[in-house]
Amino acid sequence: MWPLEAQGAHEFARGLEEILVVEEKRQILEYAIKEELYNWPDAQRPRVYGKFDEKDGPGGE
């Protein structure tokens, strides 16, 4: 799981609208996924939710 493997993350995310990341304590994978998908065009990049929402505010806790 760590470090996040870029090609696998891209294959997983392709075609998705949203990704919900559930992890205990620190948001390590959430940040890693957001970084990997950062340069994707808006129309192709899934929204990533976890501890933080798309505006980096607390998400649904």
N, C-alpha and C positions, 0 to 999 in steps of 0.2 A: 504494500500500500504506500509506503513512503521510501524514497521519494516518488512522487507521482510520475508515472511513465507517460510521456507526452502523446505518443501515437495511440496508445490504448485509451487515453482520456478523450482524444479527438474522435476516435471511432465510436466510443460510448455516447458522446454528446451529439453526434451528427443526427439530425432529424428530430431532436427533442425540443419541446417548447420550454420546459422547466426541469430543473434538477433540484431536488431537496436533499441536503446533506445533513445527516444526523450523526453527531459525534459528541462524545463526552468532553467536558472541560474546554480546552482550547480549540479554536476553529482552524486547524491546520489544513485539512483537506479542502474545506470551503475556500480558503484563500488560494490554495494551489490550483484548484479548478478554475476559479475566476481569472487567475493570471494566465493560464493556458488558453482560455477562450477570449481573452481581452481583445485581440486584434481581429476577431471574426467580424464580418459585416453584421450590423444590427438585425437584419432580416434572418440570419442564420444562427446567431448566438442565442442559446437558451438562457432564460433567466435562472440564476443560481440563488437559492434560498437556504438559510441555515440559521446560525445565531444572528446574522445580520441580513437585512433586506437589501434591495437594490440601491437604497440611499445610504447604506451603511448605518442604519438605525437598528435598534433591537427588533428582531423579526419574530412575531407571534409567540413570545414567551410569556 
